[in-house]
Amino acid sequence: QVQLVESGGGLVQAGGSLRLSCAVSGSIFSIASMGWYRQAPGKERELVARITRAGSTNYADSVKGRFTISRDNAKNTVYLQMDSLKPEDTAVYYCTLRDSIRTYWGQGTQVTVSS
């Protein structure tokens, strides 16, 4: 019943910005953390950013200073603000939610940064 619906992906030019959204629906006991992963062609899936229930955040070194993860509990939504985008940011981005039972994944949204 838990579902993560992503939006905001697309094609942007290098140096531009993009904001990804992930809306959560369904019955969740307790959210431990939410985050964004990405997987580029030929590369392993990596954690981009994470925000815990307490509000602490973590970022991959490659995106520090450029990406910002945030949440709106009232809207049951988590965001990923992506600034100063680079071609190497091109990947499928996945929203994830971890509760006390399991980890849920979104279907992924394509982000393409042109040079």
C-alpha positions in Angstrom: 0.0 0.0 0.0 3.0 2.3 0.5 3.8 4.2 -2.7 6.4 6.7 -3.6 5.6 9.0 -6.5 8.4 11.0 -8.0 8.3 14.0 -10.2 10.5 16.8 -11.5 13.0 14.8 -13.6 13.9 15.9 -17.1 16.5 17.4 -19.4 18.5 20.4 -18.3 21.7 22.2 -19.4 24.9 22.0 -17.5 24.9 24.7 -14.8 21.2 24.6 -14.5 18.9 23.5 -11.7 16.2 20.9 -11.1 14.0 20.0 -8.2 12.8 16.5 -7.6 9.8 15.7 -5.5 8.7 12.4 -3.9 5.2 12.2 -2.5 4.5 9.4 0.0 1.2 7.7 0.4 0.0 4.6 2.3 0.2 3.4 5.9 3.6 3.7 7.4 4.4 2.8 11.0 7.5 5.0 11.5 9.8 6.6 9.0 13.4 6.2 9.9 14.8 8.0 6.9 14.2 9.1 3.4 16.7 9.6 0.6 17.6 9.8 -3.0 19.7 7.3 -4.9 20.9 7.4 -8.4 22.3 5.0 -11.0 24.1 6.1 -14.1 24.8 3.8 -17.0 27.7 1.5 -16.3 27.9 2.6 -12.6 26.6 1.2 -9.4 23.7 2.7 -7.6 24.8 5.3 -5.1 23.3 7.2 -2.2 23.0 10.9 -3.2 21.3 12.3 -0.1 19.5 11.2 3.0 17.5 12.8 5.7 16.7 11.1 9.0 13.6 11.3 11.2 15.4 13.8 13.4 16.3 16.0 10.4 20.0 15.2 10.0 21.3 15.0 6.5 24.0 13.2 4.6 25.3 13.8 1.0 27.6 12.0 -1.4 30.9 13.8 -1.8 30.1 14.4 -5.5 27.1 16.5 -4.7 28.0 18.3 -1.5 27.4 22.0 -1.9 25.2 21.5 -4.9 22.3 19.4 -3.8 20.0 19.9 -0.9 17.5 17.4 0.5 14.5 18.6 2.4 11.1 17.5 3.5 7.6 18.8 4.2 5.9 16.5 6.7 2.5 18.2 6.2 2.6 17.2 2.5 4.3 13.9 3.1 6.9 14.9 0.5 10.7 14.9 0.3 12.6 17.1 -2.2 16.0 17.1 -3.8 17.1 20.5 -5.0 19.8 20.1 -7.6 21.9 23.1 -8.5 25.0 23.6 -10.7 24.2 20.4 -12.5 26.9 18.6 -14.4 26.8 16.1 -17.1 28.1 13.5 -14.7 24.9 14.0 -12.7 23.0 12.3 -15.5 21.3 9.2 -14.0 18.1 7.6 -13.0 17.2 9.0 -9.6 15.2 6.9 -7.1 13.4 8.1 -4.0 13.5 5.7 -1.0 11.8 5.5 2.4 12.8 3.3 5.3 10.5 2.5 8.1 10.6 0.0 10.9 9.6 -2.8 8.6 11.3 -2.4 5.3 12.6 -0.1 2.6 10.4 1.2 -0.1 11.6 2.4 -3.5 10.1 4.7 -6.1 10.1 3.7 -9.8 12.8 6.2 -10.6 12.9 9.4 -12.7 15.4 10.2 -15.4 17.7 13.2 -15.0 19.7 14.2 -18.1 22.2 17.0 -18.0 23.5 18.2 -21.4 26.9 19.7 -22.0 
